Each structure stands twice: as structure tokens, then as C-alpha cells.
């Protein structure tokens, strides 16, 4: 019976160790998950804020451009032709220049002050309305004509696919730069007189189909704007790396803290289990001698079955003494708990 109780105490010790491991692992996983989610949320908030800022700037740039009516009637067959036909506007703040740099080691300084804006007419011809003033043409330019044409075609294909439901699906990488694209419909009454303001009425269709405007006699087109957001991408990439490092260090510290807290929380249970084991060991030792004596007395009485109870009084007295001794030891053991 004592062996069974001791085995139960040992199993209790193993069960406590299993509980400790489970609590430690569970608390560590939960704490690390909360930290990772918080860091991801911080990065997502930063990315969303950067996107909204860039999108607002891009839309403002597109809507500030008022295309000529002739551009709405038709343009060039390809983006390459539209880029080649682009002429720089004459204005005081225009300062085209070539900026040589290595994109792979770029430190994230702003590259473009403006955005590419292309106009698609209802017949799918294209006209380049705006090109960043810091970009020159030629083989040594900061952004070549071929890259500009590739960018416009990529934005046009992305818009035609109609799958840009999230902001990161509006990103295009060309020539080592990342661009954010957006679209807007422009509509002009062919009879509009800019001097008098007559016939300025226009219509807007929820379908966004340019042919709906053409059917009603309007001049319409779709502007595609492409803004360089490489500085934002560089900054967000650096932020992601920093948050990943902080997350790794934070998770390691959380694991250590959770382990210490769980061990401290289970310390009373460990102490109680240790007292139980000590009690069982002591009880087994203290009761083993009287039990052995009782067993020997019973064997002696069994060997003299023919004698009367009165003749074996001495054995009964011995058994009573051993029982009283065991009772006293049990009370002493219980008092020591």
C-alpha cells in the first residue's frame, strides 16, 4: 500500500513537471503572438499611411492636369511613340537633369518631384501628358524612354486586368524603381468655351466605360498616373527589418519572462508536492517496523490454533501495543505536515 502511495507521489511530480512545460510553452506562444501581431500592425499602419499620402499626391497631380481636347480625340498607337513625342513644357521651374546613382545601394532620397501622367483616349491611343522634370532623355538619363514606356504599358495592363483590389496590387517595379499607379476619368464638353464658360456641363458614369461618354457626344479619356514611391518602399523595408529584429529579441525575452513567471506561480504547488513526498517516505519508514511486528504476532497466533484466546493474551497485548504505537506515530506524522 505504501509503495502504491509512493508511486502516486512520483507520478504527481511528473504531472507537475508536465503542467509546467505546457503552461510555459502556451504562455510563451501567446505572448510572442501578441508581440508579432502588434509589430505587424505597426508596420501595416505605417504602410497604409504612406500609401494614402502617395495616393493623395498622385490623384492631385492627375486632376491638376487639364488635357487638350485634341488629346482626347486620339493619341499615339504605342506608349513608346507617346514618350518619344513628349515635349518638355516651358516654365521657369523646369530644371531637367540627369542623376547618376546605383539603385541597389540607394539611400532612399526622393527621386521624382512629379509623376508620370498618361492619357488613354476611347480608341485606346495614348498621350503622355506629364513626365517628371528631373528625368532627361538619352542613354545616360536617370530613367530612360524605354523604361518610361514600359512603365506606362505596365500600368495600362494592370488597369485592364481589373484585379487591383488592394494598394500593394497598384505597385509596379521598373528600372529598379517602384511606382504607385492610379486612374481617373476626364470628361469635356466639345462645345465648351473656356473664355465664356458656356457649355461646361459634363456627365460621369459609374461604369467608367469611355464609350458611354462618346455615345453622349462628350470628349473623354482615362488618365493613368504613376508616382515614384521608391523612398517609401526603402523606408518600409528598413522598418520591416528593424521590427523583425525587435520581434526576435522581444520573443526571446518574453520566453524567459514567461518561464520565470510560470515557475514562480507553480512554486507553492511544488513545495506542497515535496512535503507530500517527504511525508510518504517518513510514514513508510515509521510504520514499517510496527507492521512487521504485527505480522509476526499474527503468524505466531496462527501457529497455535489449538490454544484458547486466554492462553494467547500476551500476543493480543503485543498487538494492542503495536497498534497504539502506530496510532501515535500517525498522529505525530500528521502533526508535522
C-alpha positions as CSV (number, residue, x, y, z in Angstrom):
1,X,0.0,0.0,0.0
2,X,2.9,2.3,0.8
3,X,4.6,1.5,-2.5
4,X,1.4,2.5,-4.3
5,X,1.2,5.8,-2.5
6,X,4.8,6.5,-3.2
7,X,4.3,5.7,-6.9
8,X,1.3,8.1,-6.8
9,X,3.6,10.8,-5.4
10,X,6.2,10.2,-8.1
11,X,3.5,10.4,-10.8
12,X,2.3,13.6,-9.2
13,X,5.8,15.1,-9.5
14,X,5.9,14.1,-13.2
15,X,2.5,15.6,-13.7
16,X,3.6,18.9,-12.2
17,X,6.6,19.0,-14.5
18,X,4.3,18.3,-17.5
19,X,2.0,21.1,-16.4
20,X,4.9,23.4,-16.0
21,X,6.1,22.7,-19.6
22,X,2.6,23.1,-21.0
23,X,2.0,26.4,-19.2
24,X,5.4,27.7,-20.1
25,X,5.0,26.9,-23.8
26,X,1.4,28.1,-24.0
27,X,2.2,31.4,-22.3
28,X,5.3,31.9,-24.4
29,X,3.4,31.3,-27.7
30,X,0.6,33.6,-26.7
31,X,2.9,36.4,-25.6
32,X,5.0,36.1,-28.8
33,X,1.9,36.0,-30.9
34,X,0.6,39.2,-29.4
35,X,4.0,40.9,-29.9
36,X,4.2,39.8,-33.5
37,X,0.7,40.9,-34.3
38,X,1.4,44.3,-32.6
39,X,4.6,44.8,-34.7
40,X,2.8,43.7,-37.9
41,X,0.0,46.1,-37.1
42,X,2.5,48.9,-36.6
43,X,4.2,48.2,-39.9
44,X,0.8,47.9,-41.6
45,X,-0.3,51.2,-40.2
46,X,2.9,52.8,-41.5
47,X,2.5,51.3,-44.9
48,X,-1.2,52.3,-45.2
49,X,-0.3,55.9,-44.1
50,X,2.5,56.1,-46.7
51,X,0.1,54.7,-49.4
52,X,-2.7,57.2,-48.5
53,X,-0.2,60.1,-48.7
54,X,1.2,58.9,-52.0
55,X,-2.3,58.2,-53.4
56,X,-3.5,61.7,-52.4
57,X,-0.4,63.3,-54.0
58,X,-0.9,61.2,-57.2
59,X,-4.6,62.0,-57.5
60,X,-3.9,65.7,-57.0
61,X,-1.2,65.6,-59.7
62,X,-3.6,63.9,-62.2
63,X,-6.5,66.2,-61.5
64,X,-4.3,69.3,-61.9
65,X,-3.6,68.3,-65.4
66,X,-6.2,69.6,-67.9
67,X,-5.6,67.7,-71.2
68,X,-6.1,69.5,-74.5
69,X,-9.3,68.5,-76.4
70,X,-7.2,67.2,-79.3
71,X,-5.5,64.7,-76.9
72,X,-9.0,63.4,-76.0
73,X,-9.8,62.8,-79.7
74,X,-6.8,60.4,-80.1
75,X,-3.1,60.0,-79.5
76,X,-0.3,57.6,-80.3
77,X,-0.6,53.9,-81.0
78,X,2.0,52.8,-78.5
79,X,3.5,54.1,-75.3
80,X,6.9,54.3,-76.9
81,X,5.6,56.7,-79.5
82,X,3.9,58.7,-76.9
83,X,7.1,59.0,-74.9
84,X,9.1,59.9,-78.0
85,X,6.6,62.6,-78.9
86,X,6.6,64.2,-75.5
87,X,7.9,67.8,-75.4
88,X,9.1,69.5,-72.2
89,X,6.9,72.4,-71.1
90,X,8.4,75.8,-71.0
91,X,8.3,77.1,-67.4
92,X,10.6,78.8,-65.0
93,X,10.8,76.0,-62.5
94,X,11.7,73.4,-65.1
95,X,15.2,72.0,-64.5
96,X,15.8,68.7,-66.2
97,X,19.0,67.0,-65.1
98,X,20.5,63.5,-65.1
99,X,21.1,61.9,-61.7
100,X,23.5,59.1,-61.7
101,X,23.2,56.6,-58.8
102,X,23.2,52.9,-58.0
103,X,19.7,51.8,-57.3
104,X,20.9,48.7,-55.3
105,X,22.7,51.0,-52.8
106,X,20.3,53.9,-52.9
107,X,19.8,55.6,-49.6
108,X,16.2,56.4,-50.2
109,X,16.4,60.1,-51.2
110,X,13.5,61.3,-53.2
111,X,13.9,60.8,-57.0
112,X,10.9,62.4,-58.6
113,X,9.2,65.6,-57.8
114,X,6.3,64.8,-60.0
115,X,4.5,61.8,-61.6
116,X,4.1,60.3,-65.0
117,X,0.6,61.0,-66.3
118,X,-0.6,59.3,-69.5
119,X,-3.9,59.8,-71.2
120,X,-5.8,57.0,-72.9
121,X,-8.4,58.1,-75.4
122,X,-11.5,56.0,-76.1
123,X,-9.8,54.4,-79.1
124,X,-7.0,53.1,-76.8
125,X,-4.4,55.5,-78.2
126,X,-2.1,57.1,-75.6
127,X,-0.6,60.6,-75.0
128,X,2.0,61.4,-72.4
129,X,0.8,64.5,-70.5
130,X,3.5,64.8,-67.9
131,X,6.9,63.5,-67.2
132,X,8.9,64.2,-64.0
133,X,11.1,67.2,-64.6
134,X,14.2,65.5,-63.0
135,X,14.3,63.0,-65.8
136,X,16.1,63.6,-69.1
137,X,16.2,61.6,-72.2
138,X,19.2,59.8,-73.6
139,X,21.3,56.7,-72.7
140,X,22.8,58.4,-69.7
141,X,19.5,59.6,-68.2
142,X,18.1,58.8,-64.8
143,X,15.1,57.0,-66.3
144,X,15.2,56.1,-70.0
145,X,12.5,56.4,-72.6
146,X,12.3,52.6,-72.8
147,X,11.7,52.4,-69.0
148,X,9.1,55.1,-69.2
149,X,7.3,53.3,-72.0
150,X,7.5,50.0,-70.1
151,X,6.0,51.7,-67.0
152,X,3.1,53.2,-68.9
153,X,2.3,49.8,-70.6
154,X,2.6,48.0,-67.3
155,X,0.2,50.4,-65.6
156,X,-2.2,50.1,-68.6
157,X,-2.1,46.3,-68.4
158,X,-2.6,46.4,-64.6
159,X,-5.7,48.6,-65.0
160,X,-7.1,46.5,-67.8
161,X,-6.8,43.3,-65.7
162,X,-9.1,44.9,-63.1
163,X,-7.6,43.0,-60.2
164,X,-6.1,45.8,-58.2
165,X,-8.3,45.5,-55.1
166,X,-5.5,46.2,-52.6
167,X,-3.0,49.0,-52.6
168,X,0.0,46.7,-52.9
169,X,-1.5,45.4,-56.2
170,X,-1.1,49.0,-57.5
171,X,2.7,48.8,-57.4
172,X,4.9,48.4,-60.4
173,X,8.7,48.0,-60.4
174,X,10.6,49.3,-63.5
175,X,14.2,50.1,-63.8
176,X,14.9,49.4,-60.1
177,X,12.1,51.9,-59.0
178,X,8.7,51.2,-57.6
179,X,5.7,53.2,-58.8
180,X,2.2,53.5,-57.5
181,X,-0.4,53.9,-60.2
182,X,-4.0,55.2,-60.2
183,X,-6.6,56.2,-62.7
184,X,-9.1,59.0,-63.2
185,X,-11.6,59.8,-65.9
186,X,-11.6,63.2,-67.5
187,X,-14.6,64.5,-69.5
188,X,-15.0,67.7,-71.5
189,X,-18.0,69.0,-73.5
190,X,-16.8,69.5,-77.1
191,X,-18.7,72.8,-77.2
192,X,-17.1,74.2,-74.0
193,X,-15.8,77.8,-74.3
194,X,-13.1,78.5,-71.8
195,X,-13.4,82.2,-72.3
196,X,-17.1,82.5,-71.5
197,X,-17.6,79.3,-69.5
198,X,-20.5,78.2,-71.7
199,X,-21.3,74.6,-72.3
200,X,-19.3,73.4,-69.3
201,X,-21.7,70.7,-68.4
202,X,-20.3,67.2,-68.3
203,X,-21.5,63.7,-67.2
204,X,-20.0,61.0,-65.0
205,X,-20.8,57.3,-65.5
206,X,-20.5,54.8,-62.7
207,X,-19.4,52.1,-65.3
208,X,-16.3,54.1,-66.1
209,X,-16.6,53.0,-69.8
210,X,-15.3,55.7,-72.1
211,X,-17.6,54.6,-74.8
212,X,-20.6,55.7,-72.7
213,X,-19.2,59.2,-72.8
214,X,-18.6,59.0,-76.6
215,X,-22.1,57.8,-77.1
216,X,-23.4,61.0,-75.5
217,X,-21.1,63.2,-77.5
218,X,-18.5,64.0,-74.9
219,X,-14.8,64.1,-75.2
220,X,-13.4,61.7,-72.6
221,X,-10.3,59.9,-71.7
222,X,-8.7,58.0,-68.9
223,X,-5.6,59.3,-67.1
224,X,-3.2,56.9,-65.6
225,X,-0.8,58.4,-63.1
226,X,2.4,56.7,-61.9
227,X,4.2,58.1,-58.9
228,X,7.6,57.1,-57.8
229,X,7.3,55.6,-54.2
230,X,10.7,54.0,-54.0
231,X,11.7,56.2,-51.0
232,X,8.6,54.8,-49.2
233,X,9.5,51.3,-50.2
234,X,13.0,51.7,-48.9
235,X,11.8,53.2,-45.7
236,X,9.2,50.5,-45.2
237,X,11.7,47.7,-45.9
238,X,14.1,49.2,-43.3
239,X,11.2,49.5,-40.9
240,X,10.3,45.8,-41.5
241,X,13.8,44.7,-40.9
242,X,14.0,46.7,-37.6
243,X,10.7,45.4,-36.4
244,X,11.7,41.8,-37.3
245,X,14.9,42.3,-35.2
246,X,12.9,43.8,-32.3
247,X,10.4,40.9,-32.6
248,X,13.1,38.3,-32.4
249,X,14.7,39.9,-29.3
250,X,11.3,40.6,-27.8
251,X,10.2,37.0,-28.2
252,X,13.4,35.7,-26.6
253,X,12.8,37.9,-23.6
254,X,9.2,37.0,-23.4
255,X,10.0,33.3,-23.4
256,X,12.4,33.9,-20.5
257,X,9.9,36.0,-18.6
258,X,7.1,33.5,-19.1
259,X,9.3,30.7,-17.9
260,X,10.2,32.6,-14.7
261,X,6.6,33.6,-14.1
262,X,5.2,30.1,-14.5
263,X,7.9,28.6,-12.3
264,X,7.1,31.2,-9.6
265,X,3.4,30.6,-10.0
266,X,3.9,26.8,-9.5
267,X,6.3,27.2,-6.6
268,X,3.6,26.6,-3.9
269,X,2.4,23.5,-5.8
270,X,6.0,22.2,-6.0
271,X,6.5,22.8,-2.3
272,X,3.3,21.0,-1.4
273,X,4.3,18.1,-3.6
274,X,7.7,17.9,-2.0
275,X,6.1,17.9,1.5
276,X,3.8,15.1,0.3
277,X,6.7,13.0,-0.9
278,X,8.6,13.6,2.4
279,X,5.5,12.6,4.4
280,X,5.1,9.4,2.4
281,X,8.7,8.4,2.8
282,X,8.7,9.1,6.5
283,X,5.4,7.3,7.0
284,X,6.7,4.3,5.2
285,X,9.8,4.2,7.4
286,X,8.0,4.8,10.7
287,X,5.2,2.3,10.1
288,X,7.2,-0.4,8.6
289,X,8.5,-1.7,12.0
290,X,5.1,-1.9,13.8
291,X,3.5,-3.5,10.8
292,X,6.3,-6.1,10.7
293,X,5.8,-6.8,14.4
294,X,2.0,-7.2,13.9
295,X,2.6,-9.6,11.0
296,X,4.9,-11.7,13.1
297,X,2.4,-11.8,16.1
298,X,-0.4,-12.9,13.7
299,X,1.8,-15.6,12.4
300,X,2.6,-16.8,15.9
301,X,-1.1,-16.9,16.8
302,X,-1.9,-18.8,13.6
303,X,0.8,-21.4,14.5
304,X,-1.0,-22.1,17.9
305,X,-4.6,-22.5,16.7
306,X,-5.5,-25.1,19.4
307,X,-4.8,-22.7,22.3
308,X,-7.5,-20.6,23.8
309,X,-7.7,-16.8,23.5
310,X,-6.9,-16.5,27.1
311,X,-3.7,-18.5,26.8
312,X,-2.6,-16.2,23.9
313,X,-3.3,-13.0,25.8
314,X,0.3,-12.0,25.6
315,X,0.1,-11.9,21.8
316,X,-3.0,-9.9,21.9
317,X,-1.3,-7.5,24.3
318,X,1.6,-7.2,22.0
319,X,-0.7,-6.4,19.0
320,X,-2.5,-3.8,21.1
321,X,0.8,-2.1,21.9
322,X,1.9,-2.1,18.3
323,X,-1.5,-0.7,17.2
324,X,-1.2,2.1,19.8
325,X,2.3,2.8,18.7
326,X,1.2,3.1,15.1
327,X,-1.6,5.4,16.0
328,X,0.8,7.6,18.0
329,X,3.2,7.7,15.0
330,X,0.4,8.5,12.6
331,X,-0.7,11.4,14.8
332,X,2.9,12.6,15.0
333,X,3.3,12.5,11.2
334,X,0.1,14.3,10.6
335,X,1.0,17.0,13.1
336,X,4.3,17.5,11.2
337,X,2.5,18.3,7.9
